[in-house]
Amino acid sequence: MDSDELQAISEIRANHRRRLLELEKKHALQGISAAPEILIEIEDIRLKIEEIDSRTVKQYLNQANWTEAFNDIGKGATTIRELSDRVTALGQYIMFKEDSIRQEIAGLYKTIFDEREKDERDRYNRQRRNDILFYSIIILLILIVIFK
């Protein structure tokens, strides 16, 4: 992500954040008599900010240089709250990725375990067949010696 793109995204996010703060002030002043449109717009703006943060975090995480990505996360943040929101979004994305990676690893372990279990059963069944064949030959040899 180049600096121009980062700057543009930061400006869009800052504008959303400024609008959100004004609407929250308006809602706080009007209290219970606040228009429903205000509450709806507050929710919509919060979703837009979350979307921008998650998209930004995904782009950071898809970059090859992780150190640069983590250093860049603070660029363009105008307040501690904005930086905190970005770090929270990053943490949530990493936790989501960790969960999906854990699930994939668990699936691989299950596949390996199932394959080993199948190999053990096959080995046991082969050994059992060999034992039956061996004892059958011994019994046949004994019968041949007896009836000769």
BAVEX-289334 format. One line per 10 residues: number of its first residue (from 1); their letters; for each residue x, y, z of N, C-alpha, C, CB. Coordinates in steps of 0.02 Angstrom, whole numbers, m for minus. Atoms other than C-alpha are relative to their C-alpha. Glycine has a CB too. Example, Ala and Ser with C-alpha at 12.3 -4.5 7.8 and 13.67 -1.06 7.14 Angstrom:
residues 2
1 = AS = 45:m59:0:615:m225:390:45:60:0:m50:1:62  m42:m59:m3:684:m53:357:m39:55:37:20:23:m71
END
This chain:
residues 148
1 = MDSDELQAIS = 43:m58:0:0:0:0:45:61:0:m49:0:62  m44:m59:5:82:161:m56:m27:57:44:6:23:m73  18:m54:m47:78:323:44:m59:41:m24:61:45:10  58:m38:25:m48:411:m72:m65:m36:16:6:11:m75  60:39:m15:m173:271:m53:m15:0:75:9:m72:m26  7:m1:m73:m143:264:134:m27:68:23:67:m14:34  23:m67:m18:m168:453:146:m74:9:m18:42:54:m36  70:m7:22:m332:445:47:m47:m40:46:m8:m25:m73  41:41:m45:m400:304:155:m4:32:68:29:m71:5  0:m33:m66:m348:397:313:m46:61:0:71:21:18
11 = EIRANHRRRL = 45:m58:4:m439:554:254:m73:m21:0:16:41:m63  69:25:2:m597:457:214:m21:m23:69:m8:m58:m51  16:25:m67:m590:372:383:m8:58:49:54:m48:25  4:m58:m45:m559:538:472:m65:38:m11:60:46:m11  64:m33:13:m709:615:385:m59:m39:29:m10:9:m76  53:42:m31:m819:469:438:1:9:76:9:m74:m20  m7:m6:m73:m752:483:615:m26:68:25:74:m10:20  24:m67:m19:m785:671:621:m77:3:m3:31:54:m47  73:1:7:m963:645:558:m31:m41:57:m21:m30:m69  25:43:m55:m988:505:686:0:38:66:42:m64:5
21 = LELEKKHALQ = m5:m38:m63:m930:617:829:m55:53:4:69:33:7  53:m51:0:m1050:756:777:m68:m31:11:1:39:m66  64:33:m9:m1195:636:765:m8:m26:72:m8:m58:m49  3:23:m70:m1153:562:936:m13:58:47:66:m35:19  14:m60:m41:m1150:738:1011:m74:19:m6:45:59:m23  69:m17:12:m1318:774:930:m47:m48:36:m15:0:m76  41:51:m34:m1389:611:997:2:10:75:25:m70:m18  m7:m11:m72:m1321:648:1171:m40:61:22:73:9:18  38:m60:m18:m1400:822:1171:m75:m11:m4:19:58:m46  72:11:9:m1569:763:1107:m26:m57:43:m15:m14:m74
31 = GISAAPEILI = 20:55:m43:m1571:607:1213:m51:m45:m31:m27:27:65  51:47:21:m1725:500:1199:m42:26:m59:m46:m17:57  40:m29:53:m1809:621:1079:39:6:m66:m25:68:20  m40:m2:62:m1670:600:949:m35:m38:m55:72:m29:13  31:31:58:m1730:556:776:32:m68:m14:5:45:m63  m28:66:15:m1710:373:727:53:2:m56:m56:m48:m21  m49:m6:53:m1614:430:573:70:10:27:m18:57:m47  m65:m13:m30:m1474:488:686:31:m65:23:m7:50:60  m25:64:m25:m1457:317:768:20:m46:m59:m53:m35:44  m14:42:59:m1464:229:599:65:23:m33:m59:2:m50
41 = EIEDIRLKIE = m61:m26:31:m1331:344:527:61:m14:43:m8:75:m14  m56:16:m44:m1221:319:680:22:m72:m11:m20:11:74  m16:70:11:m1231:130:655:33:m10:m68:m63:m44:5  m28:6:68:m1197:147:468:72:25:m3:m43:39:m50  m67:m28:1:m1045:257:496:49:m46:37:1:70:30  m43:47:m37:m976:137:627:18:m60:m43:m35:m23:65  m13:57:45:m994:m5:502:50:19:m55:m66:m25:m31  m46:m23:52:m906:98:368:71:5:27:m22:68:m28  m66:m6:m31:m762:135:486:30:m69:12:m5:39:67  m25:68:m10:m748:m49:533:21:m32:m66:m54:m44:34
51 = EIDSRTVKQY = m17:27:66:m749:m96:349:66:28:m25:m57:15:m50  m63:m31:21:m612:29:310:59:m29:40:m2:78:9  m54:27:m42:m509:m34:458:17:m72:m19:m21:3:74  m14:70:16:m529:m217:413:32:m6:m69:m64:m42:3  m29:1:67:m491:m183:229:73:22:4:m40:45:m49  m68:m25:m8:m336:m84:279:44:m53:34:0:65:42  m37:51:m36:m281:m220:400:14:m59:m47:m38:m24:62  m11:56:47:m305:m355:267:54:17:m50:m65:m17:m36  m52:m20:48:m198:m256:146:68:0:35:m16:70:m28  m63:2:m37:m65:m235:280:25:m72:7:m8:33:70
61 = LNQANWTEAF = m20:68:m13:m66:m420:319:18:m38:m64:m55:m37:36  m17:33:63:m56:m468:135:66:24:m27:m55:13:m50  m65:m25:23:103:m366:115:55:m49:19:14:69:29  m56:46:m14:266:m461:108:40:23:60:46:m5:m61  m41:m27:m54:354:m346:232:m43:14:61:37:63:m23  43:m6:m59:266:m374:399:22:57:45:m1:m65:39  m26:m53:m43:378:m254:495:m25:67:m24:77:m1:2  24:m63:28:333:m113:378:m75:7:10:18:4:m76  73:m1:m8:149:m160:388:m19:21:71:m30:m68:m16  17:m17:m69:148:m150:578:22:71:17:32:m49:48
71 = NDIGKGATTI = m21:m69:m11:245:13:576:m47:50:m33:71:11:m26  45:m44:38:125:89:447:m69:7:32:m7:m26:m70  68:m1:m26:m31:51:548:m16:65:37:m11:m59:46  12:m62:m36:m9:210:649:1:62:m44:51:8:52  m4:m58:44:20:324:499:m70:24:m18:39:m17:m64  64:m28:18:m125:440:466:m50:1:57:m28:m37:m58  45:m1:m57:m204:410:636:2:69:32:20:m55:52  2:m69:m26:m264:578:701:m10:2:75:m54:39:m34  12:1:m72:m312:524:877:22:m68:28:m75:13:16  m16:63:m34:m267:392:1004:m56:m50:m11:12:11:76
81 = RELSDRVTAL = 59:44:11:m444:323:982:4:m33:m69:m65:41:6  m4:27:68:m417:301:795:55:m53:m3:14:56:m52  m55:49:m2:m251:213:824:m22:m62:38:63:31:32  25:55:m40:m333:106:957:m49:m43:m41:m34:25:64  47:37:42:m473:59:836:36:m42:m52:m48:49:m35  m38:37:51:m347:8:704:36:m60:31:52:46:m33  m34:55:m33:m248:m97:826:m50:m55:19:38:25:63  52:48:m17:m409:m180:886:m21:m39:m62:m60:35:31  19:34:61:m459:m219:707:54:m49:m22:m14:51:m56  m56:44:18:m287:m291:674:m1:m62:45:67:37:7
91 = GQYIMFKEDS = 3:56:m47:m301:m399:830:m56:m48:m17:m8:24:71  57:43:18:m473:m463:778:15:m39:m64:m63:42:m9  m16:34:62:m411:m504:604:51:m56:12:27:49:m52  m51:51:m14:m259:m596:671:m32:m58:37:58:30:42  33:55:m36:m369:m695:792:m42:m41:m48:m45:28:56  39:36:49:m484:m739:648:45:m45:m42:m39:48:m46  m48:39:40:m335:m796:545:27:m58:41:58:45:m25  m26:53:m42:m266:m894:693:m51:m57:6:18:27:70  52:51:m6:m433:m984:714:m4:m42:m64:m67:31:15  5:38:62:m441:m1031:531:63:m43:m10:m10:47:m60
101 = IRQEIAGLYK = m61:40:6:m259:m1088:535:m3:m59:48:63:43:14  7:55:m48:m293:m1190:693:m47:m54:m27:m26:26:68  47:49:27:m443:m1271:609:32:m40:m57:m63:35:m25  m33:35:55:m339:m1312:456:51:m50:27:33:50:m47  m50:45:m30:m200:m1386:563:m35:m59:33:44:38:51  37:54:m32:m327:m1486:663:m25:m49:m53:m60:28:41  23:43:54:m399:m1551:499:57:m43:m28:m30:42:m57  m57:38:24:m225:m1602:441:20:m55:49:60:46:m13  m16:50:m51:m189:m1690:606:m51:m57:m2:2:31:70  52:51:3:m355:m1782:592:11:m45:m60:m70:31:m3
111 = TIFDEREKDE = m14:40:60:m313:m1836:415:59:m46:11:13:46:m60  m59:41:m14:m141:m1896:470:m18:m57:48:57:43:30  20:51:m49:m217:m1987:619:m42:m53:m33:m38:32:58  43:48:35:m350:m2068:509:41:m45:m46:m54:37:m40  m43:40:45:m218:m2123:383:42:m50:41:46:46:m42  m39:46:m41:m110:m2196:521:m43:m56:27:33:38:59  46:50:m26:m259:m2284:596:m18:m51:m54:m64:33:27  15:44:57:m304:m2354:424:59:m45:m15:m19:42:m63  m60:40:12:m124:m2411:398:8:m54:54:63:45:0  m4:48:m55:m126:m2495:570:m50:m57:m12:m13:34:68
121 = RDRYNRQRRN = 51:52:13:m289:m2586:527:21:m44:m58:m68:32:m16  m22:39:58:m221:m2638:357:58:m47:19:22:46:m57  m57:41:m22:m59:m2699:437:m25:m58:44:51:43:39  28:53:m44:m158:m2795:569:m36:m52:m42:m48:31:52  37:47:42:m271:m2872:437:47:m43:m43:m50:38:m46  m50:38:39:m121:m2922:328:34:m52:44:52:47:m31  m33:47:m46:m36:m3000:479:m46:m57:17:23:37:63  49:52:m18:m193:m3092:525:m9:m49:m58:m69:33:17  6:44:58:m212:m3160:347:62:m44:m7:m11:41:m65  m62:39:4:m30:m3212:346:2:m55:54:62:46:8
131 = DILFYSIIIL = 3:49:m53:m53:m3299:514:m47:m57:m17:m22:33:67  50:52:19:m208:m3391:452:29:m44:m55:m66:33:m24  m31:39:54:m117:m3443:294:55:m45:26:28:47:m54  m55:39:m30:35:m3500:394:m27:m61:38:42:44:46  28:55:m40:m69:m3604:515:m38:m49:m44:m46:27:54  34:45:46:m172:m3674:372:50:m47:m34:m40:40:m54  m52:41:32:m14:m3735:286:27:m51:50:58:44:m27  m25:46:m52:49:m3811:449:m50:m57:11:13:38:67  52:52:m11:m117:m3901:475:m2:m48:m60:m71:34:10  m1:43:59:m112:m3964:296:60:m47:1:1:43:m65
141 = LILIVIFK = m60:43:m4:66:m4027:319:m9:m55:52:62:42:16  12:50:m53:17:m4115:480:m48:m53:m25:m28:34:65  49:48:27:m133:m4195:394:32:m45:m54:m60:38:m30  m33:40:52:m24:m4251:249:46:m52:34:42:45:m48  m45:47:m35:102:m4330:369:m41:m53:35:44:38:52  41:48:m37:m36:m4415:470:m32:m50:m48:m55:38:40  36:44:46:m130:m4486:321:44:m31:m54:m56:38:m32  m46:28:48:20:m4540:222:14:m71:12:62:36:m1
END
